[in-house]
């Protein structure tokens, strides 16, 4: 048993990188100590070389400073490489955790943009791997350089202190003035991307009905709002960055002027005057860099907060005791269920049982809750109350990775993923040719696949082969029956099928029943309802009828709501198909 992920999982991951951060602090310490070298070099040149006119001393000092610059460059390169690996390490450690949490939030709330969480993780990695973190690592040295400035002369120290104070005020102004616009721009960008992705999924309807111009105008209107906010942020950031550079350059010039006065008064040497100007630059430079990268810092902070909240609210489940492969006995106990993120139940007090190998047909008018019930049965939706049990165990408590191979699901809208047909049928597990072909044969799609350009290796998705709706549905059926799952749910499996496809579907359902695989079907077509053992009539989220097929149909015929349904045989269906 592994421990449950705590709400501080993100912080725990960062704590695990403590040795790396200590190494980075050590590198920063060495770099900042060596950055005193230019000031010392100028001090020696002005106060020793120019006075003694000793070219040998000048040469040795120059060679020494060049060597130190090389060392600084090497350490900075090493620090940058360590930071990149730090970001990668955090990404590797957190990516699957964030992926799982984002997927879980999608299932619970219906979030339209779950990939945004991975983009936020990428923002964190980029911040920890980029130059923005350098300034934060160098900030602790600002008081040390300030102390050195006071050692040179109190006047120069107070100048440096005033500059730091002014720059920190600018940083505070940057935080106050850009925080809200950055948050608004971020939220609008996510919302626009989500809407655009959803709209482009219906590109055919948009093109056919001439909706592109209107949708494009709506998108452009929202996009212009994002551009306006981003322009506002950029203007404020650029203005504050320019002002901070102005302050730094001005203070360095004032420091030179003040230093000159101190030299004239005999308080310091000319070398100290130049060195003090360099030290003042080192005092102000980290603060100026922080202001310049404040937008990245705010984005990092926002991404960190979002991921912390995500991992706190959608913790990874505990490992559960591995249960034996189920046989397919289903028990639905007083289930109330609603769509993700919605409080009003679509299903109310649903209760029934299925024995292994039984075939249930679910019927009912549109919007009666049939598809909602299938999602509850396979554990896609968690009931508000009540239980769906598979072989006595709550289906929501099973480890999905272990339960998945025992569940077959064909949703109403069949989506195949980027990859080969073989990969789609095998659910992207390691390809087992025998199981893949067996599933295709059971679904009656084997010969159709062989007629495709590359057969089972035909690529689907972007840039791949475009299947018809019926072909997608039949391959989806093969995926659902792959590896002989114990419990199979088919939502309108014949919605896009021709006579040949429907004949293959009836044949497949008969085979599933013969093999003892429990099957649930949503359909109104007599050819499918004729092969079921039991029928459930759903209306407005409530069961109105449940029992054997003959009992339910007889009762409905007595009520004059259903015409007689004949039980089709494969031979009869074949004759109809050939006719």
Phi, psi and omega in degrees: 000132176259155181289156177286142179296133184274165178297344181258029184301320180295317177294323178298321179296322179291322178297329179293344179262014183305315178301323180292319178295322176298322177295318178296320177296323177296315178300316180296323178298313180296316181299314182290327175294318180290336179289354170284344184301315179302320179295317179295321179300312180296324178299315181291321181295313184287319188266343182241305186292312182295329179284315183274343184054036183265106182289332179295316177298319178299317180297315181295318178297320180294316177299321180295316182292324176297316178299319179293322177298321178297317179297317179300315180298319180294318180292320178297321177297316179296320179297318179297319180294320178296321180294321177299316180290330175297313178298318179296321181296316177296319180299313180297321183289328188255341190301313181291325178297314179293319178303312181296317181293320179295320178296318180295320178296322177300317181290327184276318187251348185075024179310128184276352184221063182295337181293344180299327180296322177290327175294323177292322175297323178294322177298318178297316180297317181294322179295315181289342181258356188253185184288342182299326181286335180303316182297319180294325178288333181272342182305319181302341180275350179301313177299327180292314177296324178297319178298319179296321178298321177294326178296323179296310175189139180304325180299315178293326177295317180292325175300315179296317180297319177296320178296317179298315180300316181296318180291324177293325175297319177297322177297317179296319177298319178299317179298313184292319187279338185250346185300308183293313177301323178295317179296317180295316180297320179297314181295318179294320180298315179297315182296317180295318180296320179296314179297317182297316179299318181293320181292320182290343175292342179247042184299324181298314180294322179298315181292315184296322185260011175064036184270354188300315184300315181294314180296322179295320178296317178298317179296317182297323179299315179290323180295323178296325176296319178296315179299320179297317179294317180294324176295318177300316179296314182297319180297314181294317180295316180296318179297316180291324178294317178296319179295321179293321176295320177300316180298316182295312181295319180298314181294325178294322178292318177297322179297321177295317179297316179295323178296321179297319177299320179292326177293315179300322180280358179076020181274327177222168179269163176302324179297319178295329178298312180292317181298321180296322178297320179294317180296321177299321177299321178291330177294316188271336188301312180299321180294319178297320179295322178299317178297318181296330182252021184296324179299316179296323179294318179296319178296320177298315181296319179295316180296320179298317179295316181297316181289324177299316178296317180300311183288336177284318185279332183235072182287149177295140183290156174292152171293138181247162179297131180292122180265155178294158179304129185290157178267335178113019175277122186247134175226119178253122190239103173048054185275129166246133184215150178226162176293153180306130178080002181247134182278333185281126182289138173267337178239137184226122173054051180274123179217130172190170180225148174229135175271161180306133176088353179283151178243120182253131172256125179257124180234167179154164180292171178299146179061028178270352178106013184295309179296323177300320180295320179297323180292326176290320183297324182265003176085010177290318174255135175270129181299148172294324175204163183089177185224147165247117185249136174246113186054038175089347182259138177302124185295334179283347181263352177291150169289117186300325180295328180274326182282328186312312180298342180266002180242134171244131185220124174244101182289169181296317176258105185278124176242125173258151188261161178299122182153187180278166176297320179299317179296320180295318179294320182279005179061030177063019169278179179299128185298127172241103188304319182296315180293322180296311180294321179298318178295319179295320178295317180298322180278356179069029184243002185300309183295323178298319180295319181297335180277353178285162187308313179243020178060229181292342180267009178296128181279139176246166177098199183301124180079358182259190182289137181263115180271154173284168179300319179294321178295318178299318182294322181288322175291325174298324176295319177299321177296321182294325184263006182300133176066027173051063178295153183283332186226124185233133179237124183238114182261109183049058186291346181249019185298326184245015187266146170274188183298320180295318179294322180291324176298316179296324180293315179300317179298320180294318181294320176299321179293320179298318180295319179297324181279359178080026179262122181291132186226137175240131184232136168256121179190156175244356184281134182302326182299327179273319181295339179287346182255004182272156174272321184230159180228139176236122177261121182247136178215120179056039175078010182233141176286124176260327179217142172206132178169196177293159183303312184296320180296312183294315182293323178298318180294320180289326177292323177297327179273004179059039177244002182209137174278157180303141179244121179273150177275114183279146171253158179304323181293319179297315180296325179295319179296319178297321182293319182289328179294000000 
